[in-house]
């Protein structure tokens, strides 16, 4: 519907509901002559008379009554929607969909939920924990939490925490048999547990900024989650555990 057509219907509804061109014109902020011209344009476009006018009264024709019955509920809904939008100015409301890693949900979101709800009681959080790192935009999320600078193109990022420290760990028994790695390159000769993200199975190299950090190595076991890797080590000598970022 074009803007002019909507304006014509709104003018028609105002005349019918106030049973007066003068009162309708005052409500719409128009002159009576301009309002009368608008109604004539609507009738000409539809090819049917909608109102019977006299110097003292205005009444709908049969066609006019039917048209008003159909458009009146829609006009009320639109007015209510506009009023709600104006009332909500400056106040957050609606559903906020967030895609996040399990670690971030526990460490970042959970401790802040109570404070967020008190500050924004009209916001409903839809939090999807996804270690597969779905595409935030393609999956129609409003926001996501990611580690490091691994973001989809054109995403706007805000830092939430200081740098996250990640460690390569091994049991004393394993190190007594295989020796201590002194440099990241030494990991190539160790049996590692990889952390593979569900879904894509992507892996990438984590470059060391300081001595003995984690980077790609020959792996003996690959898992689809960090916590699975941890559980596999219980009750047996622990091989070197490597966390691979997406």
C-alpha positions in Angstrom: 0.0 0.0 0.0 1.4 3.4 -1.0 1.6 6.2 1.5 -1.1 8.3 -0.2 -3.5 5.4 -0.1 -3.0 4.8 3.6 -3.5 8.5 4.3 -6.8 8.4 2.4 -8.1 5.3 4.4 -7.0 6.9 7.7 -8.9 10.1 6.7 -12.0 8.1 5.8 -11.9 6.2 9.1 -11.6 9.5 11.0 -14.7 10.9 9.3 -16.7 7.8 10.0 -15.7 7.5 13.6 -16.4 11.2 14.4 -19.4 11.5 12.1 -18.2 14.9 11.1 -15.8 16.4 8.6 -15.0 19.3 10.9 -14.1 17.1 13.9 -12.1 14.6 11.7 -10.2 17.5 10.1 -9.3 18.9 13.5 -8.1 15.4 14.7 -6.0 14.9 11.6 -4.6 18.5 11.6 -6.2 19.2 8.1 -8.5 21.9 6.9 -12.1 20.6 6.2 -11.6 21.4 2.5 -8.4 19.4 2.3 -10.1 16.5 4.1 -13.1 16.6 1.7 -10.7 16.5 -1.3 -8.9 13.5 0.2 -12.2 11.6 0.6 -13.2 12.5 -3.0 -9.8 11.1 -4.2 -10.4 7.8 -2.3 -13.9 7.4 -3.8 -12.6 8.2 -7.3 -9.8 5.6 -6.9 -12.2 2.9 -5.7 -14.9 3.9 -8.1 -17.6 3.9 -5.4 -19.3 6.4 -3.1 -18.4 5.8 0.5 -20.1 8.7 2.3 -23.4 10.5 1.9 -22.9 14.2 2.9 -25.4 16.9 3.7 -24.7 20.3 5.2 -25.6 19.0 8.6 -24.6 15.3 8.7 -22.4 12.6 7.1 -23.3 8.9 6.9 -21.7 5.9 5.3 -23.1 4.1 2.3 -23.4 0.3 2.3 -20.0 0.1 0.6 -18.5 2.6 3.1 -19.8 0.7 6.1 -18.2 -2.5 4.7 -14.9 -0.8 4.1 -14.8 0.7 7.5 -15.6 -2.6 9.2 -12.6 -4.1 7.4 -10.0 -1.4 8.0 -11.0 -0.2 11.5 -9.3 -3.1 13.4 -6.1 -2.7 11.3 -6.1 1.0 12.0 -6.4 0.3 15.8 -3.6 -2.2 15.6 -1.3 0.2 13.8 -2.1 3.0 16.3 -1.4 0.7 19.2 1.9 -0.5 17.6 3.0 3.1 17.1 2.1 4.1 20.7 4.0 1.1 22.0 7.1 2.0 20.0 7.0 5.5 21.3 6.5 4.3 24.9 9.5 2.0 24.5 11.8 4.7 23.4 14.9 4.5 25.6 13.9 1.2 27.2 15.2 -2.1 26.0 12.5 -4.7 25.4 12.0 -7.9 23.4 14.0 -11.1 22.9 17.8 -11.1 22.7 19.3 -14.2 21.1 22.9 -14.9 22.0 25.1 -17.7 20.7 28.0 -18.6 23.0 30.6 -21.1 24.0 29.9 -23.2 27.0 32.9 -21.7 28.8 31.7 -18.2 28.2 28.1 -19.0 29.3 29.5 -20.2 32.6 32.2 -17.6 33.2 30.7 -14.4 31.6 26.9 -14.7 31.2 25.8 -16.7 34.3 27.4 -14.3 36.9 25.7 -11.3 35.3 22.2 -12.7 34.7 20.6 -11.3 37.9 22.0 -7.8 37.4 21.0 -7.8 33.7 17.4 -8.8 34.5 17.1 -6.1 37.2 18.3 -3.5 34.8 16.3 -4.7 31.8 13.2 -6.5 33.0 11.5 -6.4 29.6 14.3 -8.3 27.8 14.0 -12.0 27.4 17.3 -13.8 26.9 17.5 -16.7 24.5 20.9 -18.2 25.1 22.2 -21.0 22.9 25.3 -22.8 24.1 27.1 -23.9 21.0 30.7 -25.0 21.0 30.4 -25.6 17.2 30.6 -21.8 16.7 27.6 -21.3 14.4 27.6 -18.3 12.1 26.0 -15.6 14.2 24.5 -13.7 11.3 23.4 -16.7 9.2 21.8 -18.3 12.2 19.9 -15.1 13.0 21.4 -14.4 16.4 21.6 -10.9 17.8 25.0 -11.4 19.4 27.6 -14.0 20.1 30.6 -14.5 22.4 33.8 -15.7 20.8 37.4 -16.3 21.9 40.0 -14.0 20.4 39.6 -12.3 17.1 37.7 -15.2 15.4 34.7 -13.3 14.0 32.6 -13.4 10.9 33.2 -10.6 8.4 31.9 -7.1 9.3 31.0 -8.1 12.9 31.4 -5.4 15.5 33.3 -6.7 18.6 33.4 -5.4 22.2 35.9 -6.9 24.6 34.2 -8.5 27.6 37.1 -9.9 29.7 40.9 -9.6 29.9 42.9 -12.1 27.9 42.1 -15.7 28.6 45.1 -17.9 29.6 45.2 -21.4 28.1 47.6 -24.0 29.3 49.0 -27.3 28.0 48.8 -29.8 30.9 50.3 -33.2 31.6 50.4 -35.6 34.5 53.6 -36.2 36.4 53.6 -39.9 35.3 53.4 -38.9 31.6 56.2 -36.3 31.9 58.4 -38.8 33.8 58.1 -41.2 30.8 58.1 -38.7 27.9 60.1 -35.7 29.2 59.2 -32.1 29.6 58.5 -30.0 26.5 60.8 -27.0 26.5 59.4 -25.1 23.5 56.1 -25.3 21.5 58.0 -27.2 18.8 58.6 -30.0 21.3 54.9 -30.8 21.3 55.3 -32.5 17.9 56.8 -35.5 19.6 54.2 -35.8 22.3 50.9 -37.6 22.5 48.2 -34.9 22.7 44.5 -34.7 23.1 43.1 -32.3 20.6 39.9 -30.3 21.1 37.8 -30.3 18.0 34.8 -28.0 17.8 31.5 -29.9 17.1 30.0 -29.4 13.7 32.8 -27.9 11.6 35.6 -29.9 13.2 37.9 -26.9 12.6 41.3 -26.6 14.1 43.8 -23.8 14.0 47.3 -23.1 15.4 47.7 -21.1 18.6 51.0 -19.3 18.4 53.1 -18.8 21.5 53.5 -15.3 22.8 55.6 -16.5 25.8 57.8 -19.6 26.4 56.0 -22.9 26.4 52.4 -22.1 25.3 50.2 -24.4 23.1 50.4 -24.8 19.4 49.7 -27.5 16.8 51.1 -30.9 17.5 50.9 -34.5 16.4 47.9 -35.9 18.3 47.1 -39.3 19.6 43.5 -38.6 20.5 41.0 -36.2 19.1 37.8 -35.3 21.0 34.8 -33.0 20.1 34.9 -31.1 23.4 37.3 -29.9 26.1 35.3 -31.5 28.9 35.3 -34.9 27.1 39.1 -34.7 26.9 39.3 -34.1 30.7 37.0 -37.0 31.5 39.1 -39.4 29.4 42.1 -38.8 31.6 40.5 -39.8 34.9 41.9 -43.0 36.4 44.7 -43.4 33.9 48.0 -41.6 33.2 47.2 -38.3 31.5 48.7 -37.6 28.1 49.5 -34.0 27.2 46.3 -32.1 26.7 46.2 -29.5 24.0 43.3 -27.0 23.6 42.9 -25.9 20.0 41.0 -22.6 19.4 38.5 -22.4 16.5 
